[in-house]
């Protein structure tokens, strides 16, 4: 499988990373080198293997469904690039 | 007393308990070593005031006579750990000016035990790299060189700052994290000891995530005994990490008897690669002989899927990274790009991430996005997860046949020149060929310095243990360490 500049642009869009048009061919080339390397996985017989979900088999812990933390608005907003009146502020989303 | 920064945890503990020195004295000695090591670029945020305050607190605890082993030890902390009120940016521009309001569980445990933080340590951006060349802070320089006029070498990565800081005696020990070899490979390149415990031993809470099913924290130290002491204080169940194991943590140090008679050490034949350098081959053979002389039984084993570990890793780790790093969107923390007139929220995401992430991080996010995208999910991601199952069952089979631990080289070479592999991602990935299988299988593994190559650079051997058997693994490593008798240190040229 091989990626061209157009497909590379699509991946960049999905990843929400702006890539200049002039950089797309080089990016596609990088992808192809890595994908060629990954391609080796095609040699493995995986017929009887289940995809791994957890490397150490354990039952997830449960706890009572009640509020245990909160009231930290100031701490949560303290690193925001733009916080106003107790909220995160972003450019207009809806016209 | 001079050169207190050169102490091990074990030696410092003895002196502190006897009242022959203070934590403040050792801390000041480390802080001045840091001042004179700017060329190495290992320490990126100094925390002098905090360190002095913590050292004084530790001294009063030590005087009261009830101090744990880590009490008063000046350590460096990898920039990946969130530390309260201290910059934590994972070596990335996207976390410029990020000051956590909380403390990672691992650093909180170390501080409760009395450890002193002298600074945050350089690393590859988001722990993605094997040479510490992807950091926004610039390259870390290895304190080891083949000769004084020789070129600067990489300390390895991603915990390159931690490795260089410990090797250059800028701190007594350091924290690292290991997703594909990021503790063990730099430990090998700098002649120190580094252990990655079993997945689930150390809480991941507060450690900036790279690939959540692979990431584990661990100590980087000057000896195996130091690793045992520090690891114990980092481990333990944490309800804030759902993959944290609710198992008792044994006293690892008590398990260091040095007696490995009757232990079965597996040597995987698939690790004998074509073109393996002679110096690595003979280091490995010497390691086998030493363990045999110490009474262990060396056994040839097979891990048939080991050769697929690296390609499986380069699907799984980027896939997890692409979803973990989706949180850097310029909204809640970190950097936000300046927008031009008429640009909206999508442009804000795309520009912020384009400007904030470095080339290798972007590459991995996009590879991860690709292997998870519609039409490729089964062909790449699910196939890699199936291969991961097979890799783990190879180890399970070896352990069920009575193997106690597995001996391999840590890296395929000694430290290389900075810049040498920087332009070929796949060539760089090959650094992790011996270490990455362990992360995929969730196993504990340790690298210890085992010799010098013909250019006088350190080389490491890796021992891989059974899950949750860090104590036994450390004991085997201790026996090997005794047999090797590695004492070389880089001389101070920086």
Interface residues (C-beta under 8 A of the other chain):
Chain A: X3 X8 X11 X12 X14 X15 X16 X17 X18 X19 X27 X30 X31 X33 X34 X35 X37 X38 X39 X40 X41 X42 X43 X44 X46 X49 X50 X51 X52 X53 X54 X55 X56 X58 X60 X61 X63 X72 X75 X76 X78 X79 X80 X81 X82 X88 X90 X91 X92 X93
Chain B: X97 X98 X99 X100 X101 X102 X198 X199 X200 X213 X239 X242 X243 X245 X246 X305 X308 X310 X311 X312 X314 X315 X322 X326 X329 X330 X331 X332 X333 X334 X335 X336 X339 X343 X344 X345 X346 X347 X348 X349 X350 X351 X353 X354 X357 X362 X363 X365 X366 X367 X369 X370 X371 X373 X380 X382 X383 X384 X385 X386 X387 X388 X389 X390 X392 X424 X425 X426 X429 X440 X441 X442 X467
